[in-house]
Amino acid sequence: MKTLTCKDLGGKCGEKLSAGSWDEVVTVMTKHVMENHPDVAQQMEAMHNEDPKRWSRENKPKWDAAPESSTV
């Protein structure tokens, strides 16, 4: 399990988003942004329409570098 904030992933708040895989964090981030930041959701949609892989290129390295959360 890894945790990044909304802001870490291109959003605008400090909400912590945790997931067990990159694909899962993409789903969690998408849901969070759509529910909480419709303006950011529109920007991300425009970015996706222009270059579908840009967001992943910019953010997956952050996910890869994030430490695994310890489960105690």
C-alpha positions as CSV (number, residue, x, y, z in Angstrom):
1,M,0.0,0.0,0.0
2,K,1.3,3.5,-0.9
3,T,-0.1,6.9,-0.1
4,L,0.2,10.2,-2.0
5,T,-1.8,13.4,-1.6
6,C,-4.2,14.8,-4.2
7,K,-1.7,17.6,-4.6
8,D,1.1,15.2,-5.3
9,L,-0.9,13.8,-8.2
10,G,-1.8,17.2,-9.8
11,G,-4.9,18.0,-7.7
12,K,-5.2,20.8,-5.2
13,C,-5.7,19.5,-1.7
14,G,-3.9,17.6,0.9
15,E,-6.3,14.6,1.0
16,K,-4.3,11.4,1.3
17,L,-5.1,8.8,-1.3
18,S,-3.9,5.2,-0.6
19,A,-3.9,2.3,-3.0
20,G,-2.2,-1.0,-3.5
21,S,-1.3,-0.5,-7.2
22,W,-0.9,2.3,-9.8
23,D,-4.1,1.3,-11.5
24,E,-5.9,1.5,-8.2
25,V,-4.6,5.0,-7.3
26,V,-5.6,6.2,-10.8
27,T,-9.2,5.1,-10.0
28,V,-9.1,6.6,-6.5
29,M,-7.7,9.9,-7.8
30,T,-10.2,10.1,-10.6
31,K,-13.1,9.6,-8.2
32,H,-11.7,12.1,-5.6
33,V,-11.2,14.8,-8.3
34,M,-14.6,14.3,-9.8
35,E,-16.3,14.6,-6.5
36,N,-14.2,17.3,-4.9
37,H,-12.5,19.4,-7.6
38,P,-14.7,19.6,-10.8
39,D,-12.4,22.3,-12.2
40,V,-9.4,20.0,-11.9
41,A,-11.4,17.2,-13.4
42,Q,-12.1,19.3,-16.4
43,Q,-8.4,20.2,-16.7
44,M,-7.4,16.6,-16.5
45,E,-10.0,15.6,-19.1
46,A,-8.7,18.2,-21.5
47,M,-5.1,17.0,-20.8
48,H,-6.2,13.4,-21.5
49,N,-7.9,14.4,-24.7
50,E,-4.8,16.2,-25.9
51,D,-2.3,13.5,-24.7
52,P,-3.9,10.4,-23.1
53,K,-0.6,9.3,-21.5
54,R,0.7,12.7,-20.2
55,W,-0.8,12.5,-16.7
56,S,0.6,9.0,-16.2
57,R,4.0,10.0,-17.5
58,E,4.1,12.9,-15.1
59,N,2.7,11.1,-12.0
60,K,3.7,7.4,-12.1
61,P,7.3,8.2,-11.2
62,K,6.0,9.8,-8.0
63,W,4.0,6.7,-7.3
64,D,7.0,4.4,-8.0
65,A,9.2,6.5,-5.6
66,A,6.6,6.6,-2.8
67,P,7.5,4.3,0.1
68,E,5.3,1.3,0.9
69,S,3.1,2.0,4.0
70,S,4.0,-0.2,6.9
71,T,1.1,-2.4,8.1
72,V,1.3,-2.8,11.8
